[in-house]
Amino acid sequence: MPRLFRHIINTSLLWVMIFSEAASQSPAINFQHLSVSNGLNDGIINAIVQDRYGYMWFASYGALNRYNGNGIKKYEHIMGDSSSAPGGIIHSLFCTGKGSLYAGGDNGLMEFDYTHDRFNRISAFHHTRITGMEELADGDLLVLADNKLYRYYPGEKRKALLGDKQQPGFFKNHQLFSLSRKNQLYYAGTYGGYIIYNSQTGQAEFKSVKALSGEKADVVISDAKGNIWLNNIFTFRLLKVDKQTGDEISVKDLPAISEKGVQQSFLDFIADNDNVWIVTSLTGLIQYNVHTGDIQFHQKNILKPGSIATNILRTIYCSVDGTIWVSLLGGVDYFHPQKNLFDFIFPFASYDANQLARGFAEDKTGQYWFTTGDGVTRYNPLTKQYQIWRNEEGKAPAIYYNSARAVLAEGDNVWIATGKGINRYNLSTGKMKFMTASDSLPPLFYLNINKDSKGKIWFCSNMSDGLFYLDPAENKIQSIRNHPGLKKYTGFGVRRVFEDSKHRLWLGFSGKGYAMYDPETGQSQYWYHSKNGDSSFNSNLVIDITEDQQGVIWLSTFDGVRGVDRTNNKYYWLSVKEGLPSNVTNGIRTDSLNRLWIGTSSGLAMVEKDRKSITVFDASYGFPGMEFPEHQAHQTRDGNFIFPTNKGYVRFNPNSYSTSYNQFPFYISAFAVGGKRNSTAFINFRNSNSLNLRPGENFFTIMLEGLNYANPGKTWYAYKLDGLEKDWHITQDPKAVYTSVPGGKYTFRYKAASSPGNWIMEEKVFTITVGKYFYKTTGFYIGLGILLSLLLYAVYRYRLQQQGKLFSLQGKAQQLEKEKAQVMYESLKQQLNPHFLFNSLTSLSGLIDTDQRMAGDFLKQMSKIYRYILKSRDSETVKLKEEIDFVQTYISLQQTRFKEGLKVLIKVSDEEGQKKIPPVTLQNLVENAIKHNIIDSDSPLVIEMFTDNGYLVVKNNLQKKRVVETSNKQGLSSLQSLYSYLSAKPVIIEEDTVEFRIKLPLI
């Protein structure tokens, strides 16, 4: 047969299986998918193993890939680097009981060094092809190399060909192709059968398999019952050898497999306690129950995102917790056989039908009824067959309207609520009745149908009277307007009628709140949210109602879930704030453990009985659709919950779920000090519980890691540093950053979960000691205290002798400092003469030639300035008003020189003007501003003077010159020294990018 034709046939067969599987609605196994888009180096995986810490390793063609549930770290071969990952194709990965990780392939055997994060080559197997490994009881390794079985002694770094005690040359005479272990027995595939090696007795035995006819056994295992399974890949043979009878059974000829038309290779298989899991080259994963003989296919189903990614498989591996990992074309899929809570049922068999789910009912025969936006279906869970009622053009109506909202099965009758009326189907006669106004059920838009314990059936509508009911005692249908206790709610529009454990009726209205009616008392209570009403209830649209074991009524709305405790007159609220994935809540049920299950617009939520811990189930659990629409949830007779979604129904047994499903290994993966990874080997943080840091290493980052395979990429962390923090950090960021941590001993507490509202799990602790500098230790302070005591005593004796001299010297020193400051300031004032005189004379010379009158005024102002200097030179202080008058004269002269380039604004009250400052201070500050800043008419220098809280503030805008030739940088320093003797307040100097400010204390 030509290759292309054969490919077409196989592909056609593949799609037939996909569609038939979609119709069969097989029990769901939720497969998680990993591919190159998740970080795999490439999609061809030859070997899988789990290491001692729980990390998964995948040997792909181009690298070793380590997966932690969140990301993948790749180890690639680097030419010339003997510590890099092995080159060539890796055929086998193995982790020993003591945690040693080995990788074997075309280029020999290597061991991973966790301490240094590298590989070490084992010279004993240099240039050999490794295809299998197992561990002996004493820790030695059995290695299948170049089709021979060797015993490797890790402590001695040597190997030896395995020998049989009775037959020394036994293994030399057989070529081996596979290696597996069960307890003390080791199984190796060879030509025409397999070999069993007993490690306790040291004896080996060849077992012939007639069906192989001299062909090799590519894989050999023993299942939970001791049966032997073998295959030959190229002849498509899969055999089971019965332990008791020795009969050889061709598995591919079993009816359940042969009727599928499976002719492709059976590539690999493993056994757990209940099943043998078989991977095939084109027909997906086969599950064979060794106890019952039942066979189930797990194949690609385009309706189910949680189905296996493709039917083209390669290898299989079972990790410690029972999770099964399958390599396939394009990556790796994995699942846990016992942790598949959710099954998915679709209202139509066709994969391209509208699968929007609404109502559900289970009739007396055990068949399921589904209402959808495209008709009504009846589904037989045993035969997987469907029957459809749908109106089609040109045919008699099958139901009132294809948009069907709800269904109720009661005895022989199945009541169907549609958008245009109520239908009643009789199971015995198979006839569909259209209820009319003559039946007191007018054609309206009906939303729901509910039944109470007295057999009354309630028909809910958002039109007309809003609610109708069938009373079995009177066998007639009536409107709510005729009900003695409920007629007040006529026309409200009803979505749900619920009867609680005290036989009270709860009515959820379609936009008008909710009510409770007690038939015993005839009394009712009504809740409605308005601006002036019940502010604790924020939504008047009620979708579903349930009651918990404490008698609290829970109502789902489009604004969270409302809890009403009538006994204790308390109200509760669940929303996004408490951990729900969305405030749009719809179906709601209470399980036998008093947990609430809530369908929202963004997934399913489970609220623990404490009403604080919340677990969210999202797309990672295999849901075809994440949105749960505005319809109530149901329960089947066998205890399963049924929740409608926008893509079919979710079916599950709530009692099968335990919070332990969300527990997984988590570690401190790394530690960084000052932004740099700590020199301590990273793996030590998984093995040890403490770390000592040196003094000053008080800025560090702790990196956390959770091996959350069930919810990849959705790990939450909680942590706190006892001794520094009281509250927990709850975050998805795996980095805990701490800065400026004081020296001392701290306990870092941390845990990980798959949901931010569920922390019922193990807590780990890690001790961190931050070293203290010797001068901050207790011993240092004790010694220092003793030394200081002795020193103080000596100082006291000395001071008694020197006190008189000290007072005298201090007085003289103080006087000298004051005189020095005055001299320095006097010198500063004298600087006015040459600087100012030179600039003024230059300006005067120019004015004489151009404006003689102005030159005369200029000369008068100069004389005023020098007169003021002569007058005040012997004074320590002058009045602020006099100083301002003086500086204004000085400013006037400078404005003659700079014109519009210099602007000075002075705002000082008469009262403040009576206070004092040192003379010529303001002139020095103005001159200082002129000296250091660029003055230009386009960008003038603006100087402001004003008083503020006992200070004179002098500030100017900054437009600094690059070079100031005459600056000796002593003026402000001298001014500060003088003020230290004139005032208790300091001179304040401030500068930013915009302005320069000096604040002078007023005396």
ChimeraX attribute file (.defattr): number of C-alpha atoms within 10 A of each C-alpha:
attribute: neighborCount
match mode: 1-to-1
recipient: residues
	/A:1	6
	/A:2	6
	/A:3	8
	/A:4	9
	/A:5	10
	/A:6	11
	/A:7	12
	/A:8	11
	/A:9	11
	/A:10	17
	/A:11	13
	/A:12	12
	/A:13	16
	/A:14	19
	/A:15	13
	/A:16	13
	/A:17	21
	/A:18	21
	/A:19	17
	/A:20	14
	/A:21	19
	/A:22	22
	/A:23	20
	/A:24	15
	/A:25	17
	/A:26	17
	/A:27	13
	/A:28	19
	/A:29	24
	/A:30	26
	/A:31	27
	/A:32	23
	/A:33	21
	/A:34	22
	/A:35	18
	/A:36	14
	/A:37	11
	/A:38	13
	/A:39	16
	/A:40	27
	/A:41	24
	/A:42	18
	/A:43	20
	/A:44	21
	/A:45	30
	/A:46	20
	/A:47	26
	/A:48	25
	/A:49	25
	/A:50	21
	/A:51	20
	/A:52	15
	/A:53	15
	/A:54	18
	/A:55	19
	/A:56	20
	/A:57	23
	/A:58	29
	/A:59	29
	/A:60	22
	/A:61	17
	/A:62	22
	/A:63	23
	/A:64	29
	/A:65	22
	/A:66	21
	/A:67	22
	/A:68	21
	/A:69	21
	/A:70	17
	/A:71	15
	/A:72	21
	/A:73	15
	/A:74	19
	/A:75	19
	/A:76	15
	/A:77	17
	/A:78	12
	/A:79	8
	/A:80	7
	/A:81	10
	/A:82	14
	/A:83	18
	/A:84	19
	/A:85	24
	/A:86	28
	/A:87	19
	/A:88	15
	/A:89	21
	/A:90	28
	/A:91	20
	/A:92	24
	/A:93	28
	/A:94	23
	/A:95	19
	/A:96	17
	/A:97	13
	/A:98	8
	/A:99	13
	/A:100	15
	/A:101	21
	/A:102	22
	/A:103	28
	/A:104	29
	/A:105	24
	/A:106	20
	/A:107	18
	/A:108	24
	/A:109	28
	/A:110	24
	/A:111	21
	/A:112	19
	/A:113	15
	/A:114	15
	/A:115	11
	/A:116	12
	/A:117	13
	/A:118	15
	/A:119	22
	/A:120	16
	/A:121	20
	/A:122	15
	/A:123	13
	/A:124	15
	/A:125	22
	/A:126	13
	/A:127	14
	/A:128	17
	/A:129	22
	/A:130	26
	/A:131	26
	/A:132	25
	/A:133	25
	/A:134	19
	/A:135	20
	/A:136	19
	/A:137	11
	/A:138	8
	/A:139	15
	/A:140	16
	/A:141	19
	/A:142	22
	/A:143	27
	/A:144	25
	/A:145	24
	/A:146	18
	/A:147	20
	/A:148	19
	/A:149	26
	/A:150	20
	/A:151	20
	/A:152	22
	/A:153	16
	/A:154	13
	/A:155	8
	/A:156	7
	/A:157	11
	/A:158	13
	/A:159	18
	/A:160	13
	/A:161	17
	/A:162	19
	/A:163	19
	/A:164	17
	/A:165	12
	/A:166	10
	/A:167	11
	/A:168	12
	/A:169	13
	/A:170	16
	/A:171	19
	/A:172	14
	/A:173	8
	/A:174	18
	/A:175	16
	/A:176	26
	/A:177	23
	/A:178	22
	/A:179	25
	/A:180	19
	/A:181	18
	/A:182	12
	/A:183	9
	/A:184	13
	/A:185	16
	/A:186	22
	/A:187	24
	/A:188	26
	/A:189	27
	/A:190	25
	/A:191	19
	/A:192	17
	/A:193	23
	/A:194	28
	/A:195	22
	/A:196	18
	/A:197	20
	/A:198	16
	/A:199	16
	/A:200	10
	/A:201	10
	/A:202	12
	/A:203	16
	/A:204	21
	/A:205	14
	/A:206	17
	/A:207	13
	/A:208	15
	/A:209	21
	/A:210	11
	/A:211	15
	/A:212	19
	/A:213	11
	/A:214	13
	/A:215	17
	/A:216	23
	/A:217	26
	/A:218	22
	/A:219	25
	/A:220	28
	/A:221	26
	/A:222	23
	/A:223	19
	/A:224	15
	/A:225	15
	/A:226	14
	/A:227	16
	/A:228	19
	/A:229	24
	/A:230	26
	/A:231	28
	/A:232	21
	/A:233	19
	/A:234	13
	/A:235	13
	/A:236	16
	/A:237	21
	/A:238	25
	/A:239	23
	/A:240	20
	/A:241	18
	/A:242	15
	/A:243	14
	/A:244	9
	/A:245	8
	/A:246	12
	/A:247	12
	/A:248	16
	/A:249	15
	/A:250	16
	/A:251	18
	/A:252	21
	/A:253	16
	/A:254	12
	/A:255	11
	/A:256	16
	/A:257	16
	/A:258	12
	/A:259	10
	/A:260	14
	/A:261	14
	/A:262	20
	/A:263	18
	/A:264	18
	/A:265	22
	/A:266	31
	/A:267	22
	/A:268	25
	/A:269	25
	/A:270	21
	/A:271	21
	/A:272	16
	/A:273	12
	/A:274	16
	/A:275	22
	/A:276	21
	/A:277	23
	/A:278	23
	/A:279	27
	/A:280	24
	/A:281	22
	/A:282	21
	/A:283	27
	/A:284	24
	/A:285	25
	/A:286	20
	/A:287	19
	/A:288	19
	/A:289	17
	/A:290	19
	/A:291	11
	/A:292	9
	/A:293	12
	/A:294	11
	/A:295	17
	/A:296	16
	/A:297	19
	/A:298	22
	/A:299	23
	/A:300	25
	/A:301	23
	/A:302	17
	/A:303	23
	/A:304	24
	/A:305	20
	/A:306	24
	/A:307	22
	/A:308	27
	/A:309	25
	/A:310	21
	/A:311	22
	/A:312	21
	/A:313	29
	/A:314	26
	/A:315	21
	/A:316	26
	/A:317	20
	/A:318	20
	/A:319	16
	/A:320	11
	/A:321	9
	/A:322	15
	/A:323	17
	/A:324	19
	/A:325	22
	/A:326	28
	/A:327	26
	/A:328	27
	/A:329	16
	/A:330	20
	/A:331	25
	/A:332	27
	/A:333	23
	/A:334	22
	/A:335	23
	/A:336	18
	/A:337	17
	/A:338	11
	/A:339	16
	/A:340	19
	/A:341	21
	/A:342	23
	/A:343	20
	/A:344	26
	/A:345	27
	/A:346	26
	/A:347	30
	/A:348	27
	/A:349	21
	/A:350	14
	/A:351	17
	/A:352	9
	/A:353	12
	/A:354	17
	/A:355	24
	/A:356	21
	/A:357	29
	/A:358	27
	/A:359	27
	/A:360	29
	/A:361	24
	/A:362	21
	/A:363	20
	/A:364	15
	/A:365	10
	/A:366	15
	/A:367	16
	/A:368	19
	/A:369	25
	/A:370	27
	/A:371	27
	/A:372	25
	/A:373	17
	/A:374	21
	/A:375	23
	/A:376	28
	/A:377	19
	/A:378	21
	/A:379	22
	/A:380	14
	/A:381	15
	/A:382	9
	/A:383	8
	/A:384	13
	/A:385	15
	/A:386	17
	/A:387	14
	/A:388	16
	/A:389	17
	/A:390	20
	/A:391	18
	/A:392	10
	/A:393	7
	/A:394	6
	/A:395	8
	/A:396	9
	/A:397	14
	/A:398	18
	/A:399	25
	/A:400	22
	/A:401	23
	/A:402	21
	/A:403	21
	/A:404	31
	/A:405	26
	/A:406	30
	/A:407	27
	/A:408	22
	/A:409	23
	/A:410	16
	/A:411	12
	/A:412	16
	/A:413	18
	/A:414	20
	/A:415	24
	/A:416	30
	/A:417	29
	/A:418	29
	/A:419	19
	/A:420	17
	/A:421	23
	/A:422	27
	/A:423	24
	/A:424	20
	/A:425	18
	/A:426	16
	/A:427	16
	/A:428	9
	/A:429	8
	/A:430	10
	/A:431	9
	/A:432	18
	/A:433	15
	/A:434	17
	/A:435	17
	/A:436	14
	/A:437	10
	/A:438	8
	/A:439	11
	/A:440	15
	/A:441	21
	/A:442	15
	/A:443	18
	/A:444	20
	/A:445	22
	/A:446	26
	/A:447	26
	/A:448	26
	/A:449	26
	/A:450	21
	/A:451	18
	/A:452	15
	/A:453	10
	/A:454	10
	/A:455	13
	/A:456	16
	/A:457	21
	/A:458	24
	/A:459	28
	/A:460	29
	/A:461	28
	/A:462	20
	/A:463	16
	/A:464	14
	/A:465	18
	/A:466	25
	/A:467	31
	/A:468	24
	/A:469	21
	/A:470	19
	/A:471	15
	/A:472	12
	/A:473	9
	/A:474	8
	/A:475	9
	/A:476	11
	/A:477	19
	/A:478	18
	/A:479	20
	/A:480	20
	/A:481	17
	/A:482	12
	/A:483	14
	/A:484	10
	/A:485	16
	/A:486	21
	/A:487	14
	/A:488	13
	/A:489	21
	/A:490	18
	/A:491	17
	/A:492	21
	/A:493	23
	/A:494	32
	/A:495	29
	/A:496	27
	/A:497	24
	/A:498	20
	/A:499	20
	/A:500	18
	/A:501	11
	/A:502	10
	/A:503	15
	/A:504	17
	/A:505	19
	/A:506	23
	/A:507	26
	/A:508	28
	/A:509	26
	/A:510	21
	/A:511	18
	/A:512	20
	/A:513	22
	/A:514	25
	/A:515	18
	/A:516	20
	/A:517	19
	/A:518	16
	/A:519	15
	/A:520	9
	/A:521	9
	/A:522	10
	/A:523	11
	/A:524	16
	/A:525	10
	/A:526	13
	/A:527	14
	/A:528	19
	/A:529	17
	/A:530	14
	/A:531	8
	/A:532	6
	/A:533	10
	/A:534	11
	/A:535	11
	/A:536	11
	/A:537	21
	/A:538	19
	/A:539	21
	/A:540	20
	/A:541	21
	/A:542	27
	/A:543	26
	/A:544	26
	/A:545	28
	/A:546	23
	/A:547	23
	/A:548	20
	/A:549	14
	/A:550	10
	/A:551	15
	/A:552	20
	/A:553	20
	/A:554	24
	/A:555	26
	/A:556	29
	/A:557	27
	/A:558	19
	/A:559	20
	/A:560	23
	/A:561	27
	/A:562	22
	/A:563	20
	/A:564	17
	/A:565	15
	/A:566	11
	/A:567	9
	/A:568	8
	/A:569	7
	/A:570	10
	/A:571	15
	/A:572	15
	/A:573	18
	/A:574	20
	/A:575	16
	/A:576	12
	/A:577	11
	/A:578	16
	/A:579	20
	/A:580	27
	/A:581	22
	/A:582	19
	/A:583	20
	/A:584	23
	/A:585	33
	/A:586	29
	/A:587	27
	/A:588	28
	/A:589	25
	/A:590	21
	/A:591	20
	/A:592	11
	/A:593	12
	/A:594	17
	/A:595	20
	/A:596	22
	/A:597	24
	/A:598	25
	/A:599	32
	/A:600	27
	/A:601	20
	/A:602	20
	/A:603	21
	/A:604	28
	/A:605	22
	/A:606	24
	/A:607	23
	/A:608	18
	/A:609	17
	/A:610	9
	/A:611	16
	/A:612	13
	/A:613	17
	/A:614	24
	/A:615	23
	/A:616	22
	/A:617	21
	/A:618	18
	/A:619	15
	/A:620	18
	/A:621	19
	/A:622	23
	/A:623	25
	/A:624	23
	/A:625	24
	/A:626	19
	/A:627	21
	/A:628	30
	/A:629	22
	/A:630	23
	/A:631	26
	/A:632	27
	/A:633	26
	/A:634	19
	/A:635	18
	/A:636	17
	/A:637	10
	/A:638	8
	/A:639	14
	/A:640	17
	/A:641	22
	/A:642	24
	/A:643	30
	/A:644	34
	/A:645	29
	/A:646	18
	/A:647	24
	/A:648	26
	/A:649	29
	/A:650	24
	/A:651	20
	/A:652	20
	/A:653	17
	/A:654	21
	/A:655	13
	/A:656	12
	/A:657	14
	/A:658	11
	/A:659	12
	/A:660	9
	/A:661	13
	/A:662	21
	/A:663	20
	/A:664	19
	/A:665	17
	/A:666	24
	/A:667	19
	/A:668	24
	/A:669	16
	/A:670	20
	/A:671	22
	/A:672	18
	/A:673	19
	/A:674	14
	/A:675	11
	/A:676	10
	/A:677	15
	/A:678	15
	/A:679	9
	/A:680	14
	/A:681	14
	/A:682	19
	/A:683	18
	/A:684	16
	/A:685	19
	/A:686	13
	/A:687	11
	/A:688	11
	/A:689	15
	/A:690	15
	/A:691	14
	/A:692	12
	/A:693	17
	/A:694	12
	/A:695	15
	/A:696	16
	/A:697	19
	/A:698	21
	/A:699	16
	/A:700	21
	/A:701	21
	/A:702	18
	/A:703	17
	/A:704	20
	/A:705	22
	/A:706	28
	/A:707	25
	/A:708	22
	/A:709	24
	/A:710	24
	/A:711	20
	/A:712	18
	/A:713	17
	/A:714	17
	/A:715	25
	/A:716	22
	/A:717	25
	/A:718	21
	/A:719	22
	/A:720	19
	/A:721	21
	/A:722	16
	/A:723	12
	/A:724	14
	/A:725	12
	/A:726	9
	/A:727	11
	/A:728	14
	/A:729	15
	/A:730	15
	/A:731	15
	/A:732	17
	/A:733	14
	/A:734	20
	/A:735	16
	/A:736	18
	/A:737	13
	/A:738	15
	/A:739	12
	/A:740	10
	/A:741	14
	/A:742	17
	/A:743	19
	/A:744	15
	/A:745	15
	/A:746	19
	/A:747	18
	/A:748	20
	/A:749	16
	/A:750	21
	/A:751	24
	/A:752	33
	/A:753	27
	/A:754	26
	/A:755	20
	/A:756	22
	/A:757	21
	/A:758	21
	/A:759	22
	/A:760	14
	/A:761	14
	/A:762	13
	/A:763	13
	/A:764	16
	/A:765	17
	/A:766	17
	/A:767	17
	/A:768	17
	/A:769	18
	/A:770	21
	/A:771	19
	/A:772	17
	/A:773	12
	/A:774	11
	/A:775	10
	/A:776	11
	/A:777	13
	/A:778	10
	/A:779	11
	/A:780	12
	/A:781	13
	/A:782	11
	/A:783	11
	/A:784	13
	/A:785	12
	/A:786	11
	/A:787	11
	/A:788	12
	/A:789	12
	/A:790	12
	/A:791	11
	/A:792	12
	/A:793	11
	/A:794	11
	/A:795	12
	/A:796	13
	/A:797	10
	/A:798	11
	/A:799	13
	/A:800	9
	/A:801	11
	/A:802	11
	/A:803	12
	/A:804	10
	/A:805	10
	/A:806	12
	/A:807	11
	/A:808	10
	/A:809	12
	/A:810	11
	/A:811	11
	/A:812	12
	/A:813	12
	/A:814	12
	/A:815	12
	/A:816	12
	/A:817	15
	/A:818	18
	/A:819	13
	/A:820	15
	/A:821	21
	/A:822	18
	/A:823	14
	/A:824	19
	/A:825	25
	/A:826	16
	/A:827	13
	/A:828	19
	/A:829	18
	/A:830	13
	/A:831	13
	/A:832	17
	/A:833	12
	/A:834	10
	/A:835	12
	/A:836	15
	/A:837	14
	/A:838	12
	/A:839	13
	/A:840	19
	/A:841	14
	/A:842	12
	/A:843	17
	/A:844	24
	/A:845	12
	/A:846	14
	/A:847	18
	/A:848	14
	/A:849	9
	/A:850	11
	/A:851	11
	/A:852	14
	/A:853	11
	/A:854	14
	/A:855	19
	/A:856	14
	/A:857	12
	/A:858	21
	/A:859	15
	/A:860	12
	/A:861	18
	/A:862	19
	/A:863	11
	/A:864	14
	/A:865	19
	/A:866	15
	/A:867	12
	/A:868	16
	/A:869	18
	/A:870	10
	/A:871	11
	/A:872	16
	/A:873	15
	/A:874	10
	/A:875	9
	/A:876	13
	/A:877	18
	/A:878	18
	/A:879	17
	/A:880	24
	/A:881	19
	/A:882	16
	/A:883	22
	/A:884	19
	/A:885	13
	/A:886	22
	/A:887	20
	/A:888	18
	/A:889	18
	/A:890	20
	/A:891	19
	/A:892	16
	/A:893	22
	/A:894	21
	/A:895	15
	/A:896	17
	/A:897	18
	/A:898	18
	/A:899	15
	/A:900	15
	/A:901	17
	/A:902	22
	/A:903	18
	/A:904	16
	/A:905	12
	/A:906	13
	/A:907	9
	/A:908	16
	/A:909	11
	/A:910	10
	/A:911	8
	/A:912	18
	/A:913	16
	/A:914	15
	/A:915	16
	/A:916	18
	/A:917	24
	/A:918	23
	/A:919	26
	/A:920	24
	/A:921	23
	/A:922	22
	/A:923	20
	/A:924	19
	/A:925	18
	/A:926	20
	/A:927	17
	/A:928	15
	/A:929	23
	/A:930	20
	/A:931	17
	/A:932	18
	/A:933	19
	/A:934	17
	/A:935	22
	/A:936	13
	/A:937	12
	/A:938	8
	/A:939	13
	/A:940	18
	/A:941	22
	/A:942	18
	/A:943	21
	/A:944	16
	/A:945	20
	/A:946	16
	/A:947	19
	/A:948	14
	/A:949	8
	/A:950	14
	/A:951	19
	/A:952	21
	/A:953	18
	/A:954	22
	/A:955	24
	/A:956	22
	/A:957	20
	/A:958	19
	/A:959	18
	/A:960	14
	/A:961	12
	/A:962	9
	/A:963	10
	/A:964	11
	/A:965	8
	/A:966	9
	/A:967	11
	/A:968	7
	/A:969	9
	/A:970	11
	/A:971	18
	/A:972	18
	/A:973	13
	/A:974	19
	/A:975	20
	/A:976	18
	/A:977	19
	/A:978	23
	/A:979	20
	/A:980	14
	/A:981	15
	/A:982	18
	/A:983	14
	/A:984	10
	/A:985	15
	/A:986	16
	/A:987	20
	/A:988	13
	/A:989	15
	/A:990	10
	/A:991	13
	/A:992	9
	/A:993	8
	/A:994	9
	/A:995	14
	/A:996	17
	/A:997	19
	/A:998	19
	/A:999	20
	/A:1000	26
	/A:1001	23
	/A:1002	22
	/A:1003	19
